[in-house]
Amino acid sequence: GRHAAARVKFEKAYEMDADDPDILNMLAFTMRKTGDLEEAFEIYEEALEKRDRFPQAREYLGEAHLQAALQQIQILKSYGADGEAELAALLDALKRAANQAAGTDFEVEPAAW
């Protein structure tokens, strides 16, 4: 729960070893938790370049994308009637994604989006 303090520590660890994918992953995690999504996305990708098969980083990256989608939902809600159609479309896309992920033969189909 003390993500800001942890971020400072992971930033220092990163200065000491910028090639450690575990440090990169946790730095990105704390960036995400402190609201710095754009930078978190970059650092998650860097961690995954260093270790492609990295389940925890993949999960956290997915959560970052969900957090970004939720931010866009809040923005669309703030538009009132001007954003209703787009909000409905985004919510529908999230529902389709959740249903697809719950299926046993899960495959990402970019054309479906």
C-alpha positions as CSV (number, residue, x, y, z in Angstrom):
1,G,0.0,0.0,0.0
2,R,3.0,2.4,0.2
3,H,3.5,2.5,-3.5
4,A,5.1,6.0,-3.6
5,A,7.8,5.0,-1.1
6,A,8.4,1.7,-2.9
7,R,8.7,3.5,-6.2
8,V,11.5,5.6,-4.8
9,K,13.3,2.4,-3.8
10,F,12.8,0.7,-7.1
11,E,14.0,3.8,-9.0
12,K,17.2,3.6,-6.9
13,A,17.5,-0.1,-7.6
14,Y,17.0,0.7,-11.3
15,E,19.9,3.2,-11.2
16,M,22.1,0.4,-9.9
17,D,20.9,-2.3,-12.3
18,A,18.8,-1.2,-15.3
19,D,19.0,-4.7,-16.9
20,D,17.3,-6.7,-14.1
21,P,13.8,-7.6,-15.4
22,D,12.5,-8.1,-11.8
23,I,13.5,-4.6,-10.9
24,L,12.0,-3.2,-14.1
25,N,8.7,-5.1,-13.4
26,M,8.4,-3.8,-9.9
27,L,9.4,-0.3,-10.9
28,A,6.6,-0.3,-13.5
29,F,4.2,-1.8,-11.0
30,T,4.9,1.1,-8.6
31,M,4.6,3.6,-11.4
32,R,1.2,2.2,-12.3
33,K,0.1,2.2,-8.7
34,T,1.1,5.9,-8.4
35,G,-0.8,6.8,-11.6
36,D,2.1,7.1,-14.1
37,L,0.6,4.7,-16.6
38,E,2.5,6.0,-19.7
39,E,5.9,5.4,-18.1
40,A,4.8,2.1,-16.6
41,F,3.9,0.8,-20.1
42,E,7.4,1.6,-21.3
43,I,9.1,0.0,-18.4
44,Y,6.9,-3.2,-18.6
45,E,7.9,-3.5,-22.2
46,E,11.5,-3.1,-21.3
47,A,11.2,-5.8,-18.7
48,L,9.5,-8.1,-21.3
49,E,12.3,-7.4,-23.8
50,K,14.8,-8.7,-21.2
51,R,12.6,-11.7,-20.2
52,D,9.9,-12.6,-22.7
53,R,8.4,-15.4,-20.7
54,F,7.6,-13.3,-17.6
55,P,4.1,-14.2,-16.3
56,Q,4.0,-11.6,-13.5
57,A,5.0,-8.7,-15.9
58,R,2.4,-9.8,-18.4
59,E,-0.3,-9.8,-15.8
60,Y,0.7,-6.4,-14.5
61,L,0.9,-5.1,-18.0
62,G,-2.6,-6.4,-18.6
63,E,-3.8,-4.7,-15.4
64,A,-2.2,-1.4,-16.6
65,H,-4.2,-1.7,-19.8
66,L,-7.4,-2.2,-17.8
67,Q,-6.6,0.7,-15.6
68,A,-6.1,2.9,-18.7
69,A,-9.4,1.7,-20.1
70,L,-11.2,2.6,-16.8
71,Q,-9.6,6.0,-17.0
72,Q,-11.1,6.5,-20.5
73,I,-14.5,5.3,-19.2
74,Q,-14.4,8.0,-16.6
75,I,-13.5,10.6,-19.2
76,L,-16.2,9.5,-21.5
77,K,-18.7,9.7,-18.6
78,S,-17.7,13.2,-18.0
79,Y,-18.7,14.2,-21.5
80,G,-22.3,13.4,-20.7
81,A,-24.5,13.0,-23.8
82,D,-21.6,13.8,-26.1
83,G,-19.8,10.6,-25.1
84,E,-22.7,8.2,-24.6
85,A,-22.3,6.2,-27.9
86,E,-18.5,5.9,-27.4
87,L,-18.9,4.9,-23.8
88,A,-21.4,2.2,-24.7
89,A,-19.0,0.9,-27.4
90,L,-16.1,0.8,-25.0
91,L,-18.1,-1.0,-22.3
92,D,-19.3,-3.4,-25.0
93,A,-15.7,-4.1,-26.0
94,L,-14.8,-4.8,-22.4
95,K,-17.7,-7.2,-22.0
96,R,-16.7,-9.0,-25.2
97,A,-13.1,-9.2,-24.0
98,A,-14.2,-10.6,-20.6
99,N,-16.4,-13.2,-22.2
100,Q,-13.7,-14.2,-24.6
101,A,-11.1,-14.4,-21.8
102,A,-13.5,-16.6,-19.8
103,G,-13.8,-19.1,-22.7
104,T,-11.7,-22.2,-22.7
105,D,-10.3,-21.7,-26.2
106,F,-9.1,-18.1,-25.6
107,E,-7.5,-16.5,-28.6
108,V,-7.0,-12.8,-29.2
109,E,-8.7,-11.7,-32.4
110,P,-7.6,-8.1,-33.2
111,A,-10.0,-7.9,-36.1
112,A,-12.9,-8.3,-33.6
113,W,-12.0,-5.0,-32.0
